[in-house]
């Protein structure tokens, strides 16, 4: 589209024919066109840096989600180096079962086991919530927030129960 | 051509392994959840935590068929596939360097296959 040319105004400095008020900056046509991209760059949403990650506030469902990943990763790593060797010891023979019980009586081993128990319970409970979300149960905002809170309550309460059992309280 | 870009009649291409793995992750999750509940009930019904009681949870037989070992091993295979999909998702989301990501995926497969062999060896020696 061609711009109508006002008499007495050069095309390189298109401006209104009324004299500008004091303090008003004269803007050329090319500046008007370019100001969109040059003066106000489009916002960019890049990945978070590690320093941003520390101050980034996630909603409860977001915390549940990242803990689902972390617990899954932890169980994956522990599988052939902690979980299977201990399981093997517990089932192989009467003698190795005794060694297993002795091993578990070590408080350090108990703490590692408690972490893995929490990881399993959190992964389990959060996973059940995801399965329900997949079949469109509780996808509304309020219901999803409530179910996220329920997962934390149930998984932490069960961890407490297993922990008390592990440390021989009952 | 534009009408094939979106909508229910869009042109779908690819190997479809994305949706296959998505479904597989959920099916394996259900298998593991059911087995967890079976084990939990078995453990709660155990009169005392002794070796014979404990090992029977995993090597019981039905009409001389090793059902205990079979259930445990099928669940372990589900676990391995489930963990593969989950770990692959993690590597795809956070590791942008292609070579490093492929290396981590290969190491994940080796880690899980070794675990499957280890589990089979344990289950068939009890």
Interface residues (C-beta under 8 A of the other chain):
Chain A: X69 X72 X73 X75 X76 X79 X80 X84 X87 X88 X90 X91 X92 X93 X94 X97 X124 X127 X128 X131 X134
Chain B: X26 X29 X30 X33 X36 X51 X54 X55 X58 X59 X79 X83 X86 X87 X90 X108 X111 X112 X114 X115 X118 X119 X122 X125 X126
